[in-house]
Amino acid sequence: MKNIIFLLIISLLPFNCLAQTNPKNDQEKSEMKPSKNEDGEWDLTVIDTQFDNFLNAIAKPISQYSESYLKTRNTFLVNEWNSYYSSGRYRNIIESSIDYDPKENYGVKFEYKLYQVFAYVNWKYGLKMNGLSGTDTIRR
């Protein structure tokens, strides 16, 4: 369960900064931050083979969503996620907050993938996220 969150944290941090960081103390907050890829586009890499299978076989296709819909949902979901993180709820699943700026133009691909991360966490761990659309709430 903790692996998905750990993998998200690792994938969202620039790799060159990872080698320079010191071990965290208990008072330091962990935070996921979006980063740009080599092409200058916002990218989200999830290193979990089940996530790729989820995207290909279970998740609705990107064409089913508009960018504005995804941005609105992601804004709500990130707030909900960060609320769970700061309150200590679901500690076995949520191990970091998410740094997400709703004013930033991340692009539809990033917004879609971020939204699907929340749907994936719902599907894999059964974590109910109120910001997910009813049709995107999937039970195994």
Secondary structure, DSSP 8 states (H G I E B T S, - for coil): -HHHHHHHHHHHS-HHHHTT-----TTS--EE--EE-TTS-EE-----HHHHHHHHHTS--GGGS-HHHHHHHHHHHHHHHHHHHHHTTTTTT--SEE---TTS---HHHHHHHHHHHHHHHHHH----TTS-GGG----
